[in-house]
């Protein structure tokens, strides 16, 4: 770098530093704060605002449509509107009145003229903005625009079993508590105190009606005036002009009632609301709160249910996210937990409905439900255009069975479908036998462990003839085992299969034995076992009921627990060991041993499988309700006692003597034996034909 370049750079830096030092002292660039002629306030707009011609026309139209009508002595009609600081009157095409800005009442004529001698430019612009916003609200919400702001008020309704909280914001039920049930789940394990079951509260549940105006208005956006008509009834009202009102009336009967009556009521609305829209919209969303200790079963038994008017009950998938659109009449919509539900029942069914269910992971909530429905017969002239019944309560089968016809006598509501009792055959067994006996015993016995014991004995008594017949058939087959082995040894190989089969069937016929007589009674008992498998996890009567070491018969009775997650094992077995399940497994192994001692099994691997099955059942049942494992344990224990009793009373010598007598009697072929022989003849004919064909080919 030469000397001139260096000098130039130094000179440039010096000039820059000098300019920087002198710039803050420039009086024109930085006014003196102490000077009385200079202000430091933020500059304000220097131009006034104004409504456009279309906005003026829209304002006049909205005041005419939504304003209160006044008729003077000379017949002149005027319209006045007082909404959120805007107090204007329309006479002819002239709008007069005031607009309130920051506590000041500004004359509308001065605001329109932009007279800054009577107001600041900022105030004028605020007044125009307020009128513009109010006009838009009037155009969208009409007479209901005045209810877009207000103060939240909460009102309570309560009876012996249900406590409700209603909020004036939205005019809906925002909290529902069941007074006779305690929650078994707590996100804070340190809290041991019991809390009442809260079905929903706060923004986790929203009821919303879309009013059938030219542009639908949602009640969730409006502030209602609560009016307690009596101890059981609250009216959430929107009081309009000219003695007109629109509201939702809630009635909760005294005593033990889980039904809330919801009535949409209105008065003088037809002459205030000019609308041909007859579609009353309804939307309902709810995040389903956990209530039970075991999330897996609670989640598996929770879902969105609905019933077609005069038809069947359907539901969305309970295991994954799901949605459906139904363009059919819907009688009721239900958000179901394992043991509790909230159901809205429409007196006049919804015409269409959309449903959505979303599984929520890792939270205090199980699923998010959403239902949107439309009823297309709304009448603004009717004082009571729509009625609903809202059920909020337990999934108690006897109570739901009564509600099926009491809520709506003209139609069976099938609310009992909220209790999952298995497929049709198993459901019949539960509803016709198990539940009536269970309820009868529960009416005078308070200990549900004893009730399950008596129920098990009752079922065993009913099944005793089948059990006896099955054991006797097994004894006959056991006595015939040496003869069957001799036939198998005498006619070995596949070429003698038909002869071997014929000789075996002839032996059964002579002895009066039927190889199916041992299996059939066992098969007939299976529906009962499966029905009980569906009944116990759904029986809310067992919820919170303790017996021996089990604190809750509707949940696993864990005696050992751990927190470590074990892949593959934990999702099925859980992180605990249930004692009743363990006892059931030990009893099942003992029963398997007794059966293996009394049976001859030519398949060595089958015996291993027989002992693996109880272990498999232990893995499967460890997460199930303690009441179910307790029932199976008792059932197996009674079966073992029956087996020893049968061995004592059923003598093999007597069976042999009976078989000899049967062999001497002339035999009439049973239908089963005749069909078997016919099949054998057909097989023999086919084999002979095959042999002929082979001979021709050679």
C-alpha positions as CSV (number, residue, x, y, z in Angstrom):
1,X,0.0,0.0,0.0
2,X,1.5,3.4,-1.0
3,X,1.6,6.5,1.1
4,X,-1.2,8.3,-0.7
5,X,-3.6,5.4,-0.3
6,X,-2.8,5.2,3.4
7,X,-3.3,8.9,3.9
8,X,-6.6,8.7,2.1
9,X,-7.9,5.9,4.3
10,X,-6.9,7.8,7.4
11,X,-8.6,10.9,6.2
12,X,-11.9,8.9,5.4
13,X,-11.9,7.4,8.9
14,X,-11.3,10.8,10.5
15,X,-14.2,12.4,8.6
16,X,-16.5,9.5,9.5
17,X,-15.6,9.8,13.2
18,X,-16.1,13.6,13.1
19,X,-19.5,13.2,11.4
20,X,-20.6,10.6,14.1
21,X,-19.5,13.0,16.9
22,X,-21.4,16.0,15.4
23,X,-24.6,14.2,14.4
24,X,-26.3,13.9,17.9
25,X,-25.7,17.6,18.5
26,X,-27.7,18.6,15.4
27,X,-30.7,20.6,16.7
28,X,-32.9,19.8,13.6
29,X,-32.3,16.0,13.9
30,X,-32.7,15.9,17.7
31,X,-35.2,18.4,19.2
32,X,-34.6,19.8,22.6
33,X,-36.8,18.0,25.2
34,X,-37.1,21.2,27.3
35,X,-38.4,23.3,24.4
36,X,-42.1,24.2,24.8
37,X,-42.7,24.3,21.0
38,X,-41.6,20.7,20.4
39,X,-43.6,17.6,21.5
40,X,-42.2,14.0,22.0
41,X,-45.6,12.2,21.7
42,X,-46.1,9.6,19.0
43,X,-47.5,11.3,15.9
44,X,-51.2,10.5,15.3
45,X,-53.1,10.1,12.0
46,X,-53.8,13.3,10.4
47,X,-56.7,12.1,8.2
48,X,-60.1,11.1,9.3
49,X,-61.9,7.8,8.3
50,X,-65.2,7.4,6.5
51,X,-67.7,4.6,5.6
52,X,-67.7,3.6,2.0
53,X,-71.1,3.9,0.1
54,X,-71.5,0.1,0.3
55,X,-70.8,0.2,4.1
56,X,-73.4,3.0,4.5
57,X,-75.9,1.0,2.6
58,X,-75.1,-2.1,4.7
59,X,-75.5,-0.1,7.9
60,X,-78.9,1.2,6.9
61,X,-80.0,-2.3,5.9
62,X,-78.8,-3.9,9.2
63,X,-80.5,-1.2,11.3
64,X,-83.7,-1.6,9.4
65,X,-83.6,-5.4,9.7
66,X,-82.4,-5.7,13.3
67,X,-83.5,-2.4,14.9
68,X,-86.4,-1.8,17.2
69,X,-89.3,-0.3,15.2
70,X,-90.9,3.0,16.4
71,X,-94.0,4.6,14.8
72,X,-94.7,8.3,15.5
73,X,-98.1,9.9,15.6
74,X,-98.0,10.9,12.0
75,X,-97.2,7.3,11.0
76,X,-93.5,7.9,10.4
77,X,-91.4,4.7,11.0
78,X,-88.0,4.8,12.6
79,X,-85.6,2.1,13.7
80,X,-83.2,2.3,16.6
81,X,-80.3,0.1,17.6
82,X,-78.2,0.2,20.8
83,X,-75.3,-2.2,20.5
84,X,-71.9,-2.1,22.2
85,X,-71.6,1.7,22.4
86,X,-73.5,2.4,19.1
87,X,-76.8,4.2,19.7
88,X,-78.2,5.1,16.3
89,X,-81.7,5.8,14.9
90,X,-82.7,5.5,11.3
91,X,-85.5,7.7,10.0
92,X,-85.9,7.5,6.2
93,X,-82.4,7.5,4.9
94,X,-81.0,9.6,7.7
95,X,-79.0,8.1,10.6
96,X,-78.6,10.0,13.8
97,X,-77.5,9.3,17.3
98,X,-74.2,8.9,19.2
99,X,-71.2,6.6,19.4
100,X,-69.4,6.0,22.6
101,X,-65.6,6.1,22.4
102,X,-63.4,6.0,25.5
103,X,-66.3,7.1,27.7
104,X,-67.3,10.1,25.4
105,X,-70.6,10.2,23.5
106,X,-69.7,11.5,20.0
107,X,-72.4,12.8,17.8
108,X,-72.7,10.6,14.7
109,X,-73.2,13.5,12.4
110,X,-70.0,15.1,13.6
111,X,-68.2,11.7,13.2
112,X,-69.4,11.4,9.6
113,X,-68.4,15.0,8.9
114,X,-65.0,14.4,10.4
115,X,-65.3,17.5,12.6
116,X,-62.0,17.5,14.4
117,X,-62.9,20.6,16.4
118,X,-65.3,18.4,18.5
119,X,-63.1,15.3,18.7
120,X,-59.6,14.1,18.0
121,X,-58.8,12.4,14.7
122,X,-58.0,9.2,16.7
123,X,-61.5,9.4,18.4
124,X,-63.1,9.9,15.0
125,X,-61.4,6.9,13.5
126,X,-62.2,4.7,16.5
127,X,-65.9,5.7,16.2
128,X,-66.0,4.7,12.5
129,X,-64.2,1.4,13.3
130,X,-66.7,0.7,16.1
131,X,-69.7,1.3,13.8
132,X,-68.2,-0.7,11.0
133,X,-67.6,-3.7,13.3
134,X,-71.0,-3.4,14.9
135,X,-72.7,-3.3,11.5
136,X,-70.8,-6.5,10.4
137,X,-71.9,-8.2,13.6
138,X,-75.5,-7.2,13.0
139,X,-75.3,-8.5,9.5
140,X,-73.9,-11.9,10.6
141,X,-75.6,-12.4,14.0
142,X,-78.7,-10.3,13.6
143,X,-80.6,-9.8,16.8
144,X,-78.2,-12.0,18.6
145,X,-75.2,-9.7,18.0
146,X,-75.8,-8.0,21.4
147,X,-75.1,-11.4,23.1
148,X,-71.6,-11.8,21.8
149,X,-70.2,-10.1,24.9
150,X,-71.2,-10.5,28.6
151,X,-70.1,-12.0,31.9
152,X,-69.9,-15.7,32.7
153,X,-72.3,-16.9,35.3
154,X,-72.5,-20.5,36.7
155,X,-75.6,-22.2,37.9
156,X,-76.0,-25.6,39.6
157,X,-78.6,-28.3,39.3
158,X,-78.4,-31.3,41.6
159,X,-80.3,-34.3,42.8
160,X,-79.4,-37.4,44.8
161,X,-77.1,-38.9,42.1
162,X,-76.1,-36.2,39.7
163,X,-74.6,-32.7,40.1
164,X,-74.5,-30.4,37.1
165,X,-72.9,-27.0,36.5
166,X,-74.3,-24.8,33.7
167,X,-72.4,-21.8,32.2
168,X,-74.1,-18.7,30.8
169,X,-71.3,-18.6,28.2
170,X,-72.8,-21.0,25.6
171,X,-75.8,-21.8,27.9
172,X,-74.8,-25.4,28.2
173,X,-73.8,-28.0,30.8
174,X,-70.1,-27.6,31.4
175,X,-69.6,-30.1,34.3
176,X,-71.3,-33.3,35.3
177,X,-70.4,-35.3,38.5
178,X,-71.8,-38.7,39.6
179,X,-72.3,-38.5,43.4
180,X,-72.5,-42.2,44.0
181,X,-69.3,-43.3,42.2
182,X,-65.7,-42.7,43.0
183,X,-62.9,-42.5,40.4
184,X,-60.3,-45.3,40.6
185,X,-57.7,-43.4,38.5
186,X,-55.5,-40.5,39.6
187,X,-52.6,-39.0,37.7
188,X,-51.0,-38.3,41.0
189,X,-50.2,-41.6,42.7
190,X,-49.5,-39.8,46.0
191,X,-53.2,-38.8,46.3
192,X,-55.0,-41.6,48.0
193,X,-58.2,-39.8,48.7
194,X,-61.2,-40.8,46.6
195,X,-62.8,-38.3,44.3
196,X,-66.2,-38.4,42.7
197,X,-66.5,-39.4,39.1
198,X,-66.6,-36.4,36.8
199,X,-67.8,-37.3,33.4
200,X,-66.7,-34.0,31.9
201,X,-65.9,-30.5,32.8
202,X,-64.6,-27.2,31.4
203,X,-63.6,-27.0,27.7
204,X,-63.2,-30.8,27.5
205,X,-66.9,-31.0,26.7
206,X,-68.9,-28.6,24.5
207,X,-72.6,-28.6,23.5
208,X,-73.4,-26.2,20.7
209,X,-76.5,-25.5,18.6
210,X,-76.3,-23.7,15.3
211,X,-79.4,-21.4,15.1
212,X,-81.1,-21.6,11.7
213,X,-80.6,-17.9,10.7
214,X,-79.6,-16.8,7.2
215,X,-76.1,-17.0,8.5
216,X,-76.1,-19.7,11.3
217,X,-75.2,-18.4,14.8
218,X,-73.6,-20.8,17.3
219,X,-74.8,-20.7,20.8
220,X,-71.2,-21.4,22.0
221,X,-70.4,-17.7,21.1
222,X,-73.3,-16.2,23.0
223,X,-73.8,-15.1,26.6
224,X,-77.1,-16.2,28.1
225,X,-79.1,-15.0,31.1
226,X,-79.6,-17.8,33.6
227,X,-83.0,-18.0,35.2
228,X,-83.7,-20.5,37.9
229,X,-87.4,-21.3,37.4
230,X,-87.5,-23.7,40.4
231,X,-85.3,-26.2,42.3
232,X,-85.2,-28.5,39.3
233,X,-85.3,-26.2,36.3
234,X,-83.0,-23.6,34.9
235,X,-83.6,-21.5,31.7
236,X,-80.7,-20.2,29.8
237,X,-82.3,-17.2,28.0
238,X,-81.4,-14.7,25.3
239,X,-83.9,-11.9,25.9
240,X,-84.5,-9.9,22.7
241,X,-86.7,-6.9,22.1
242,X,-90.5,-6.8,22.0
243,X,-90.9,-9.5,24.7
244,X,-89.1,-12.1,22.5
245,X,-86.6,-14.6,23.8
246,X,-84.8,-17.8,22.8
247,X,-83.5,-20.2,25.3
248,X,-82.5,-23.7,26.4
249,X,-84.4,-25.1,29.4
250,X,-82.8,-27.8,31.6
251,X,-84.8,-29.9,34.1
252,X,-83.2,-32.4,36.4
253,X,-85.8,-34.3,38.4
254,X,-85.3,-34.8,42.1
255,X,-84.4,-38.3,43.5
256,X,-82.3,-40.8,41.7
257,X,-82.5,-39.7,38.0
258,X,-79.7,-39.6,35.5
259,X,-81.9,-38.1,32.8
260,X,-81.7,-34.3,32.1
261,X,-84.5,-32.9,30.0
262,X,-83.4,-30.3,27.5
263,X,-86.0,-28.1,25.8
264,X,-85.4,-25.4,23.2
265,X,-88.0,-22.7,24.0
266,X,-88.8,-19.4,22.3
267,X,-91.4,-16.7,22.2
268,X,-92.3,-14.1,19.5
269,X,-89.3,-15.1,17.5
270,X,-91.0,-15.5,14.1
271,X,-91.7,-11.7,13.7
272,X,-88.1,-10.8,14.7
273,X,-86.2,-13.4,12.7
274,X,-86.8,-13.4,9.0
275,X,-85.4,-16.8,8.0
276,X,-86.5,-19.6,5.8
277,X,-83.7,-21.8,7.2
278,X,-85.1,-24.9,9.0
279,X,-81.8,-26.6,9.7
280,X,-81.0,-26.7,13.4
281,X,-77.4,-27.8,13.7
282,X,-76.0,-29.5,16.8
283,X,-72.4,-30.2,17.5
284,X,-70.9,-32.1,20.5
285,X,-67.3,-32.7,21.4
286,X,-65.8,-34.4,24.4
287,X,-62.4,-35.6,25.6
288,X,-63.1,-38.9,27.4
289,X,-61.5,-38.8,30.9
290,X,-59.9,-41.8,32.4
291,X,-61.8,-43.2,35.4
292,X,-60.2,-46.7,35.9
293,X,-56.8,-48.0,36.9
294,X,-56.4,-50.2,33.9
295,X,-56.1,-48.1,30.8
296,X,-56.0,-51.1,28.4
297,X,-59.5,-52.3,29.2
298,X,-61.0,-48.9,29.7
299,X,-59.8,-47.8,26.3
300,X,-60.9,-51.1,24.7
301,X,-64.5,-50.6,26.1
302,X,-64.8,-46.9,25.3
303,X,-66.4,-45.7,22.1
304,X,-68.8,-43.4,20.2
305,X,-72.2,-45.1,19.8
306,X,-75.3,-44.1,17.9
307,X,-78.7,-45.5,17.1
308,X,-80.7,-45.2,13.9
309,X,-84.3,-44.2,14.5
310,X,-86.3,-47.4,14.6
311,X,-83.1,-49.4,13.8
312,X,-80.0,-50.8,15.3
313,X,-77.2,-49.5,17.4
314,X,-73.8,-48.9,15.7
315,X,-70.4,-47.6,17.0
316,X,-67.1,-46.4,15.7
317,X,-63.9,-48.5,16.1
318,X,-62.8,-48.7,19.7
319,X,-59.2,-49.6,18.8
320,X,-58.2,-46.9,16.3
321,X,-59.1,-43.5,14.8
322,X,-62.4,-43.7,13.0
323,X,-65.0,-41.5,11.3
324,X,-68.4,-42.0,9.6
325,X,-71.0,-39.9,7.8
326,X,-74.6,-41.0,8.2
327,X,-77.3,-39.6,6.0
328,X,-80.0,-41.5,7.9
329,X,-82.2,-40.5,10.8
330,X,-80.3,-40.8,14.1
331,X,-82.2,-41.3,17.4
332,X,-79.4,-40.9,19.9
333,X,-75.6,-40.3,20.1
334,X,-73.6,-41.6,23.0
335,X,-70.0,-41.1,24.2
336,X,-69.3,-44.3,26.2
337,X,-66.6,-45.1,28.8
338,X,-66.1,-48.5,30.2
339,X,-68.6,-48.0,33.0
340,X,-70.1,-44.6,32.3
341,X,-71.8,-42.8,29.4
342,X,-73.3,-39.6,28.3
343,X,-76.1,-39.9,25.7
344,X,-78.2,-37.3,23.9
345,X,-81.6,-38.6,22.8
346,X,-83.6,-36.5,20.2
347,X,-87.4,-36.6,20.4
348,X,-87.4,-35.8,16.7
349,X,-84.4,-37.6,15.2
350,X,-81.5,-35.9,13.6
351,X,-81.6,-36.2,9.8
352,X,-77.9,-36.5,9.2
353,X,-74.8,-36.9,11.4
354,X,-71.1,-37.0,11.1
355,X,-69.0,-38.8,13.7
356,X,-65.3,-38.9,14.6
357,X,-63.3,-40.7,17.2
358,X,-59.6,-40.1,17.9
359,X,-57.4,-42.1,20.2
360,X,-55.4,-39.9,22.7
361,X,-52.0,-41.2,23.7
362,X,-50.2,-40.7,27.0
363,X,-52.6,-38.4,28.8
364,X,-55.3,-38.4,31.4
365,X,-57.8,-38.7,28.5
366,X,-58.6,-41.8,26.4
367,X,-60.2,-40.6,23.3
368,X,-61.6,-37.4,21.7
369,X,-65.2,-37.7,20.3
370,X,-66.9,-35.4,17.9
371,X,-70.5,-35.5,16.6
372,X,-72.1,-33.0,14.2
373,X,-75.8,-33.5,13.4
374,X,-78.6,-31.6,11.7
375,X,-82.4,-31.6,12.2
376,X,-84.2,-30.1,9.3
377,X,-87.7,-29.4,10.7
378,X,-87.1,-26.3,12.9
379,X,-90.0,-24.0,13.3
380,X,-89.6,-20.4,14.4
381,X,-93.3,-20.2,15.2
382,X,-93.3,-23.0,17.7
383,X,-92.9,-22.3,21.4
384,X,-91.1,-25.6,21.9
385,X,-89.4,-26.5,18.5
386,X,-87.1,-29.2,19.8
387,X,-86.7,-31.5,22.8
388,X,-83.8,-33.7,24.0
389,X,-83.1,-36.1,26.8
390,X,-79.6,-36.2,28.1
391,X,-78.5,-39.3,30.0
392,X,-75.4,-38.9,32.2
393,X,-74.7,-42.0,34.3
394,X,-73.5,-45.5,34.8
395,X,-73.7,-48.4,32.3
396,X,-75.9,-50.3,34.7
397,X,-77.9,-52.9,32.7
398,X,-81.1,-53.1,34.8
399,X,-81.4,-49.3,34.8
400,X,-80.7,-48.9,31.1
401,X,-83.3,-51.6,30.4
402,X,-85.9,-49.5,32.2
403,X,-84.9,-46.4,30.3
404,X,-85.3,-48.2,27.0
405,X,-89.0,-47.6,27.1
406,X,-89.6,-45.0,29.8
407,X,-87.8,-42.2,28.0
408,X,-89.5,-42.8,24.7
409,X,-92.5,-45.2,25.0
410,X,-93.0,-45.4,21.3
411,X,-89.6,-46.8,20.5
412,X,-87.1,-49.2,22.2
413,X,-84.0,-47.1,22.6
414,X,-81.7,-50.1,23.0
415,X,-79.6,-48.2,25.5
416,X,-78.5,-51.6,27.0
417,X,-76.3,-51.9,23.9
418,X,-73.9,-49.6,25.8
419,X,-73.1,-52.7,28.0
420,X,-71.0,-55.0,25.8
421,X,-72.2,-58.6,26.6
422,X,-70.8,-60.4,23.5
423,X,-72.4,-61.7,20.4
424,X,-76.1,-62.5,20.1
425,X,-76.0,-66.0,21.7
426,X,-73.8,-64.9,24.6
427,X,-75.8,-61.8,25.1
428,X,-79.0,-63.9,25.4
429,X,-77.4,-66.0,28.1
430,X,-76.3,-62.9,30.0
431,X,-79.6,-61.0,29.7
432,X,-81.9,-64.0,30.3
433,X,-80.0,-65.9,33.0
434,X,-76.8,-64.3,34.4
435,X,-77.9,-60.7,34.9
436,X,-81.3,-61.5,36.5
437,X,-79.7,-64.0,38.9
438,X,-76.9,-61.6,39.6
439,X,-79.3,-58.7,40.3
440,X,-81.5,-60.9,42.4
441,X,-78.6,-62.0,44.6
442,X,-77.4,-58.4,44.8
443,X,-80.7,-57.2,46.2
444,X,-80.1,-58.9,49.5
445,X,-76.4,-59.8,49.6
446,X,-73.9,-56.9,49.8
447,X,-70.7,-58.9,49.4
448,X,-70.0,-59.5,45.7
449,X,-67.5,-62.2,46.3
450,X,-70.2,-64.3,47.9
451,X,-72.6,-63.4,45.1
452,X,-70.1,-64.7,42.5
453,X,-69.7,-67.9,44.5
454,X,-73.5,-68.4,44.6
455,X,-73.8,-67.5,40.9
456,X,-71.1,-70.1,40.0
457,X,-72.9,-72.8,42.0
458,X,-76.2,-71.9,40.3
459,X,-74.6,-72.2,36.8
460,X,-73.0,-75.5,37.8
461,X,-76.3,-76.8,38.9
462,X,-77.9,-75.9,35.6
463,X,-75.0,-77.5,33.7
464,X,-74.9,-80.6,35.9
465,X,-76.8,-82.9,33.6
466,X,-74.4,-82.0,30.7
467,X,-71.4,-82.5,32.9
468,X,-72.6,-85.8,34.2
469,X,-73.3,-87.1,30.7
470,X,-69.9,-85.9,29.5
471,X,-68.1,-87.7,32.3
472,X,-70.1,-90.9,31.8
473,X,-69.3,-90.9,28.1
474,X,-65.6,-90.4,28.8
475,X,-65.8,-93.4,31.2
476,X,-67.4,-95.6,28.5
477,X,-64.8,-94.5,25.9
478,X,-62.0,-95.2,28.5
479,X,-63.4,-98.8,28.9
480,X,-63.5,-99.3,25.2
481,X,-60.0,-98.0,24.7
482,X,-58.4,-101.6,24.8
483,X,-60.8,-102.9,22.3
484,X,-60.3,-100.0,20.0
485,X,-56.5,-100.5,20.3
486,X,-57.0,-104.2,19.3
487,X,-58.9,-103.2,16.2
488,X,-56.2,-100.7,15.2
489,X,-53.5,-103.3,15.7
490,X,-55.5,-105.9,13.7
491,X,-56.1,-103.6,10.8
492,X,-53.1,-101.4,10.4
493,X,-52.2,-99.1,7.5
494,X,-54.1,-96.7,5.3
495,X,-55.4,-99.5,3.1
496,X,-57.4,-100.9,6.0
497,X,-58.7,-97.5,7.1
498,X,-62.3,-98.2,6.0
499,X,-62.4,-101.6,7.6
500,X,-60.9,-100.3,10.8
501,X,-63.5,-97.5,10.9
502,X,-66.3,-99.9,10.3
503,X,-65.2,-102.2,13.1
504,X,-64.8,-99.3,15.5
505,X,-68.3,-98.0,14.7
506,X,-69.7,-101.5,15.1
507,X,-68.0,-101.7,18.6
508,X,-69.6,-98.3,19.6
509,X,-73.0,-99.6,18.4
510,X,-72.7,-102.9,20.4
511,X,-71.6,-101.0,23.5
512,X,-74.3,-98.3,23.2
513,X,-71.6,-95.6,23.0
514,X,-71.5,-92.5,21.0
515,X,-68.1,-90.9,20.4
516,X,-69.8,-87.4,20.2
517,X,-71.6,-87.8,23.5
518,X,-68.5,-86.8,25.4
519,X,-67.7,-83.7,23.3
520,X,-71.2,-82.4,22.7
521,X,-72.0,-81.6,26.4
522,X,-68.6,-79.8,26.7
523,X,-69.4,-77.8,23.6
524,X,-72.9,-76.9,25.0
525,X,-71.1,-75.5,28.1
526,X,-68.8,-73.3,26.1
527,X,-71.4,-70.5,25.4
528,X,-71.9,-70.1,29.2
529,X,-68.1,-69.7,29.8
530,X,-67.8,-67.2,26.9
531,X,-70.9,-65.3,28.2
532,X,-69.3,-65.0,31.6
533,X,-66.1,-63.8,29.9
534,X,-68.1,-60.9,28.4
535,X,-70.2,-60.2,31.5
536,X,-67.6,-59.7,34.3
537,X,-65.5,-56.9,32.7
538,X,-68.8,-55.0,31.9
539,X,-70.5,-55.4,35.3
540,X,-70.3,-52.0,37.0
541,X,-71.8,-53.6,40.1
542,X,-68.3,-55.0,40.7
543,X,-66.5,-51.7,40.3
544,X,-64.9,-50.7,43.6
545,X,-66.2,-53.8,45.4
546,X,-63.5,-55.5,47.5
547,X,-63.2,-59.2,48.4
548,X,-60.4,-60.8,50.3
549,X,-57.2,-59.3,49.0
550,X,-58.8,-57.8,45.8
551,X,-59.7,-54.1,46.3
552,X,-61.7,-53.9,43.1
553,X,-63.3,-56.9,41.5
554,X,-63.6,-55.1,38.2
555,X,-59.8,-54.6,38.0
556,X,-56.8,-57.0,38.3
557,X,-55.9,-58.0,41.9
558,X,-52.2,-57.3,41.6
559,X,-50.1,-58.8,44.5
560,X,-46.7,-58.1,42.8
561,X,-46.0,-55.2,40.5
562,X,-43.0,-53.7,38.7
563,X,-42.4,-50.6,36.6
564,X,-40.0,-52.0,34.0
565,X,-41.5,-52.3,30.5
566,X,-40.8,-55.7,28.9
567,X,-41.4,-55.8,25.2
568,X,-44.0,-58.4,23.9
569,X,-44.7,-59.5,27.5
570,X,-46.0,-56.2,29.1
571,X,-48.6,-55.3,26.4
572,X,-50.3,-58.7,27.1
573,X,-49.3,-59.8,30.6
574,X,-49.0,-56.3,32.1
575,X,-46.6,-55.3,34.8
576,X,-48.1,-57.2,37.7
577,X,-49.2,-60.7,38.8
578,X,-52.8,-61.2,39.7
579,X,-53.4,-63.7,42.5
580,X,-56.9,-64.9,41.4
581,X,-55.4,-65.5,38.0
582,X,-52.5,-67.4,39.5
583,X,-55.0,-69.5,41.5
584,X,-57.0,-70.2,38.4
585,X,-53.9,-71.3,36.6
586,X,-52.8,-73.7,39.3
587,X,-56.4,-75.2,39.5
588,X,-56.4,-75.5,35.7
589,X,-53.1,-77.4,35.7
590,X,-54.5,-79.7,38.4
591,X,-57.7,-80.3,36.4
592,X,-55.6,-81.1,33.3
593,X,-53.6,-83.6,35.3
594,X,-56.7,-85.4,36.5
595,X,-58.0,-85.6,32.9
596,X,-54.7,-86.9,31.6
597,X,-54.8,-89.6,34.3
598,X,-58.2,-90.9,33.2
599,X,-57.5,-90.7,29.4
600,X,-55.2,-92.7,27.1
601,X,-53.5,-90.4,24.6
602,X,-51.6,-91.8,21.8
603,X,-50.2,-88.4,20.8
604,X,-47.2,-87.6,23.1
605,X,-47.1,-83.9,22.1
606,X,-50.8,-83.5,23.0
607,X,-50.1,-83.9,26.7
608,X,-47.5,-81.1,26.6
609,X,-50.0,-78.9,24.8
610,X,-52.6,-79.7,27.5
611,X,-50.3,-78.3,30.2
612,X,-49.2,-75.3,28.1
613,X,-52.8,-74.1,27.7
614,X,-53.3,-73.1,31.4
615,X,-50.1,-71.1,31.2
616,X,-51.4,-69.4,28.0
617,X,-54.6,-68.5,29.8
618,X,-52.7,-67.0,32.7
619,X,-50.9,-64.6,30.3
620,X,-54.2,-63.8,28.7
621,X,-56.3,-63.3,31.9
622,X,-53.7,-61.6,34.1
623,X,-54.9,-58.1,32.9
624,X,-58.6,-59.0,33.2
625,X,-61.0,-58.2,36.1
626,X,-60.3,-60.1,39.3
627,X,-64.0,-61.1,39.4
628,X,-63.6,-63.0,36.1
629,X,-60.5,-64.9,37.3
630,X,-62.3,-65.6,40.6
631,X,-65.3,-67.0,38.7
632,X,-63.1,-69.3,36.5
633,X,-61.2,-70.4,39.6
634,X,-64.4,-71.4,41.4
635,X,-65.8,-73.1,38.3
636,X,-62.7,-75.2,37.9
637,X,-62.6,-76.0,41.6
638,X,-66.2,-77.2,41.5
639,X,-65.5,-79.2,38.4
640,X,-62.6,-81.0,40.1
641,X,-64.9,-81.8,43.1
642,X,-67.5,-83.1,40.6
643,X,-64.9,-85.3,38.9
644,X,-63.9,-87.0,42.2
645,X,-67.6,-87.4,43.0
646,X,-68.4,-88.9,39.6
647,X,-65.5,-91.4,40.1
648,X,-66.9,-92.4,43.4
649,X,-70.5,-92.8,42.3
650,X,-70.0,-94.0,38.7
651,X,-68.6,-97.5,39.0
652,X,-66.8,-99.0,36.0
653,X,-68.1,-102.5,36.8
654,X,-71.7,-101.1,36.5
655,X,-70.8,-99.5,33.2
656,X,-69.3,-102.8,31.9
657,X,-72.4,-104.7,32.9
658,X,-74.6,-102.1,31.2
659,X,-72.5,-102.4,28.0
660,X,-72.9,-106.2,28.0
661,X,-76.7,-105.8,28.3
662,X,-76.7,-103.3,25.4
663,X,-74.6,-105.7,23.3
664,X,-77.3,-108.4,23.7
665,X,-80.2,-106.2,22.6
666,X,-81.0,-105.8,18.9
667,X,-79.6,-102.5,17.7
668,X,-81.5,-99.9,15.9
669,X,-79.2,-97.7,14.0
670,X,-79.2,-94.1,15.1
671,X,-79.3,-91.4,12.6
672,X,-75.6,-90.6,13.3
673,X,-74.5,-94.2,12.8
674,X,-76.6,-94.5,9.6
675,X,-74.9,-91.4,8.2
676,X,-71.5,-92.7,9.1
677,X,-72.1,-96.0,7.3
678,X,-73.4,-94.2,4.2
679,X,-70.3,-92.1,4.1
680,X,-68.2,-95.2,4.5
681,X,-70.0,-96.8,1.5
682,X,-69.4,-93.7,-0.6
683,X,-65.7,-93.7,0.3
684,X,-65.4,-97.4,-0.6
685,X,-67.1,-96.8,-3.9
686,X,-64.7,-94.0,-4.7
687,X,-61.7,-96.1,-3.8
688,X,-62.9,-99.0,-6.0
689,X,-63.4,-96.5,-8.9
690,X,-59.9,-95.1,-8.4
691,X,-58.4,-98.6,-8.4
692,X,-60.2,-99.4,-11.7
693,X,-58.9,-96.2,-13.3
694,X,-55.4,-97.0,-12.2
695,X,-55.8,-100.5,-13.7
696,X,-56.9,-99.1,-17.1
697,X,-53.9,-96.7,-17.2
698,X,-51.5,-99.6,-16.7
